[in-house]
Amino acid sequence: MYPSRNLTFAASSLADLAADDGTGLAPLSGYSASYSVVGDGPPLVVLPGLAGGTALLRPLVERLARAFRVFAVELRGEANPFDIRRRFTAEDLVGDVLEFLALHQLERPLLLGVSFGGAVALELASRHACRIGGLVVQGADLRFEPTLLRRVAGDILSGYPLPTDSPFVNQFFNLLFGRKPRDRALADFVIKNCWRTDQAVMARRFRIAEEIDLTDRLDSIRTPTLLVHGGRDLFVSSKGLAEMISGIPEAESVELPQAGHLAFVTHATEIALAVERFAQDVGLLETTTSALQCDYQA
């Protein structure tokens, strides 16, 4: 039985959240990966999205840490943009995660990726399913469809230096909510943390995302998989989602009808509950009543 811990968080960053547990730099072959560890329970490795790093994951990590020991890992380039001077691919990012698992002796942990981190997690599962005990993905597609929204975003990030207070670009971030955000503080939280990621790093990740196509490899993802998707997510196609649900042998899905691409921020409790139930179903979380369930019902 893994104990779950009812924690109260008033921190502004994952470094603060992990004060009682740990933060550090993992010396990987491609870069030194900043990471935070927080919570008690079975291991859960979390990969952040295209922008914002692990700081943007704070609302989700706070809740997951009540049932899991969460390892939140920064992707290559996040802490040091100079890491992208050497060309790297999606396969290299997969190798980074595998190195991190080996360094921390994490044997078949649950892996959760959001947005771009979800694409990396899917890529890892298609190549090394035996290295993880389960997979959770939110906001990722099986391939990068050339929609106008995605194309404009990639071209702007690649070709134009943008000020961090640009109203135009900030409106683009707002689109990720799926609707005009009602909570101004939450919108400011997203914009502030997204701009912590260097623009060149964002552009490079867009290009890597364009290279990922799992169309012919879905049946190689032979690990229990939970696909969480927002009903208002403009970055995930209904066709791609349907293909993943039917093509991954042990896939199930959960829809959050009012959520957009940033569901991991706006609907963190709902996602955490879905992850917890999924982990129980596949035998990765041995508990009957959790702090999350009690909190949600209250």
C-alpha positions in Angstrom: 0.0 0.0 0.0 1.3 3.4 -1.0 0.4 6.2 1.5 -1.0 9.4 0.1 -0.2 12.6 1.8 -2.6 15.5 2.2 -0.4 18.6 1.5 -1.2 22.2 1.5 0.8 24.1 -1.2 1.3 27.9 -1.2 4.4 27.9 -3.4 5.2 29.9 -6.5 7.3 27.3 -8.2 8.0 23.6 -8.2 11.3 24.2 -6.5 9.2 25.5 -3.5 6.8 22.6 -3.8 9.7 20.1 -3.6 11.5 21.8 -0.6 10.7 18.8 1.6 11.6 16.3 -1.1 14.2 17.3 -3.7 15.3 19.3 -6.6 18.4 18.8 -8.7 20.2 18.5 -11.9 20.4 15.2 -13.6 23.7 14.9 -15.6 22.4 13.4 -18.9 24.5 13.0 -21.9 22.8 15.7 -23.9 22.2 18.3 -21.1 21.8 18.7 -17.4 18.1 18.2 -16.7 16.5 20.3 -13.9 14.0 18.3 -12.0 11.8 18.4 -8.9 10.5 15.6 -6.8 7.5 15.9 -4.6 4.9 13.7 -2.9 4.6 10.2 -1.7 3.5 7.0 -3.5 4.3 5.2 -6.6 6.5 7.1 -9.1 5.0 9.3 -11.8 7.3 11.1 -14.3 5.8 14.2 -15.8 6.9 15.9 -19.0 5.9 19.5 -19.7 4.8 21.1 -22.9 6.2 23.3 -25.6 6.5 26.4 -23.4 6.3 27.1 -19.7 8.3 24.2 -18.4 7.5 22.5 -15.2 6.4 25.8 -13.6 3.3 25.8 -15.8 2.5 22.3 -14.5 2.3 23.4 -10.9 -1.5 23.2 -10.6 -1.5 19.6 -11.8 1.6 18.5 -9.9 0.2 19.9 -6.6 -2.7 17.5 -7.0 -0.9 14.5 -8.3 1.6 14.7 -5.5 -1.1 13.7 -3.0 -1.2 10.2 -4.4 2.1 9.9 -6.3 5.8 10.7 -6.0 6.0 13.1 -8.9 9.2 13.6 -10.8 8.7 16.8 -12.9 11.5 16.9 -15.5 12.5 19.9 -17.7 13.0 19.1 -21.3 16.2 19.9 -23.2 16.7 23.7 -23.7 14.3 24.8 -21.0 16.8 25.9 -18.4 19.6 26.7 -20.8 18.7 27.7 -24.4 22.2 27.1 -25.5 21.5 23.4 -25.2 19.7 23.6 -28.6 22.8 24.7 -30.4 23.5 21.0 -31.1 20.8 19.6 -33.4 18.6 17.0 -31.7 15.5 15.0 -32.6 12.5 13.5 -31.0 14.6 10.3 -30.6 17.1 12.3 -28.6 14.4 13.6 -26.3 13.2 10.0 -25.8 16.8 9.1 -24.9 16.9 11.9 -22.3 13.8 10.5 -20.5 15.2 7.0 -20.6 18.5 8.2 -19.1 16.6 10.0 -16.4 14.6 6.9 -15.5 17.9 4.9 -15.3 19.6 7.5 -13.2 16.8 7.5 -10.6 16.4 3.8 -10.8 12.7 4.1 -11.8 11.5 0.8 -13.0 8.4 0.9 -15.2 6.9 4.1 -13.7 3.8 5.8 -14.9 4.7 8.4 -17.5 2.5 11.5 -18.1 3.1 14.0 -20.9 1.2 17.1 -21.8 1.2 18.8 -25.2 4.7 18.6 -26.6 5.7 16.4 -23.7 2.8 14.1 -24.5 4.2 13.7 -28.0 7.6 12.8 -26.6 5.9 10.3 -24.2 4.0 8.7 -27.1 7.2 8.4 -29.0 8.9 6.8 -26.1 6.1 4.3 -25.6 6.2 3.4 -29.3 9.9 2.5 -29.0 10.3 1.4 -25.4 7.0 0.4 -24.0 8.7 -2.1 -21.7 10.3 0.7 -19.8 7.1 2.2 -18.5 4.2 0.8 -16.5 1.6 3.0 -18.0 1.1 6.1 -20.2 -1.1 9.2 -19.7 -1.2 11.8 -22.5 -3.1 15.1 -22.6 -3.1 17.6 -25.5 -1.0 15.5 -27.9 -1.9 14.2 -31.4 -0.4 11.2 -33.2 0.9 13.6 -35.9 1.3 17.3 -36.4 -1.6 18.2 -38.7 -0.8 21.3 -40.8 -3.7 23.4 -39.6 -3.6 27.2 -40.0 -3.3 27.8 -36.3 -0.3 25.5 -36.0 1.4 26.8 -39.1 1.1 30.4 -38.1 2.4 29.7 -34.6 5.4 27.8 -35.9 6.3 30.4 -38.5 5.9 33.3 -36.2 8.1 31.7 -33.5 10.7 30.7 -36.1 10.9 33.9 -38.1 10.1 36.9 -35.9 11.7 38.2 -32.7 8.7 38.9 -30.4 8.4 41.1 -27.3 7.3 39.3 -24.2 4.5 41.8 -23.7 3.1 41.5 -27.2 -0.8 41.7 -27.0 -1.0 39.7 -30.3 1.1 36.8 -29.0 -0.6 36.9 -25.6 -4.0 36.5 -27.4 -2.5 33.4 -29.1 -1.7 32.0 -25.6 -5.3 32.8 -24.6 -6.6 30.6 -27.5 -5.0 27.7 -25.7 -7.7 27.9 -23.1 -10.3 27.1 -25.7 -12.2 30.3 -24.9 -11.5 33.7 -23.4 -10.3 33.0 -19.9 -12.6 34.2 -17.2 -9.9 34.2 -14.6 -7.4 37.0 -15.4 -4.9 35.8 -12.8 -4.9 32.3 -14.4 -4.3 33.8 -17.8 -1.5 35.9 -16.4 0.0 32.8 -14.8 0.0 31.1 -18.2 1.4 34.0 -20.2 4.2 34.7 -17.6 5.4 31.1 -17.5 5.2 30.5 -21.3 7.5 33.5 -21.8 10.0 31.9 -19.5 10.8 29.6 -22.4 13.2 31.0 -24.9 11.5 31.7 -28.3 14.2 29.8 -30.2 13.5 26.7 -27.9 9.8 27.0 -28.7 10.5 27.2 -32.4 12.8 24.1 -32.3 10.2 22.1 -30.4 7.5 23.0 -33.1 9.9 21.6 -35.7 10.4 18.4 -33.8 6.7 18.0 -33.3 6.3 18.2 -37.1 8.7 15.3 -37.4 6.6 13.0 -35.1 4.1 10.7 -36.8 2.9 7.6 -35.0 0.4 6.6 -37.7 2.1 3.3 -38.5 3.4 2.6 -35.0 0.3 2.9 -32.7 0.1 -0.9 -32.2 3.7 -0.9 -30.8 2.5 1.2 -27.8 1.8 -2.0 -25.7 1.3 -0.4 -22.3 -1.9 0.7 -20.7 -2.6 4.2 -22.0 -5.0 7.0 -20.9 -5.7 9.7 -23.5 -7.1 12.8 -21.8 -8.5 15.5 -24.2 -10.3 18.8 -23.9 -13.4 19.3 -26.0 -12.2 22.7 -26.9 -8.6 21.8 -27.7 -7.7 23.4 -31.0 -4.4 21.5 -31.3 -5.7 18.0 -31.2 -7.7 16.7 -34.2 -10.8 14.5 -33.6 -9.5 12.2 -36.4 -6.1 11.8 -34.7 -7.7 11.2 -31.4 -10.0 8.5 -32.8 -7.0 6.8 -34.5 -5.1 6.7 -31.3 -8.1 5.3 -29.3 -8.6 2.5 -31.9 -4.9 1.9 -32.7 -3.3 1.7 -29.3 -4.1 -1.9 -28.0 -4.8 -0.9 -24.4 -6.1 2.7 -24.8 -8.9 4.4 -23.0 -10.0 8.0 -23.2 -11.4 10.7 -21.0 -13.0 13.9 -22.4 -13.2 17.2 -20.6 -15.8 19.0 -22.6 -15.2 22.5 -21.4 -11.4 22.3 -21.4 -8.9 23.6 -24.1 -5.3 22.7 -24.7 -4.3 24.0 -21.3 -6.6 21.5 -19.5 -3.6 20.6 -17.2 -3.9 24.2 -15.8 -7.6 24.8 -15.9 -8.8 21.3 -15.1 -6.0 20.0 -13.0 -8.2 18.3 -10.4 -10.2 16.4 -13.0 -7.1 15.2 -14.8 -5.5 14.1 -11.5 -8.6 12.2 -10.6 -8.6 10.5 -14.0 -4.9 9.6 -13.6 -5.5 8.2 -10.2 -8.4 6.0 -11.3 -6.4 4.8 -14.3 -3.4 4.0 -12.1 -5.7 2.0 -9.8 -7.2 0.1 -12.7 -3.9 -1.0 -14.1 -2.4 -1.9 -10.7 0.0 1.0 -10.3 -1.8 2.7 -7.3 -3.0 0.5 -4.5 -5.4 2.6 -2.5 -9.1 2.7 -2.0 -9.9 6.3 -0.9 -7.5 9.1 -1.8 -7.0 12.6 -0.6 -7.8 13.8 -4.1 -11.2 12.1 -4.0 -12.0 13.5 -0.6 -11.0 16.9 -1.7 -13.0 16.7 -4.9 -16.2 15.5 -3.2 -15.9 18.2 -0.6 
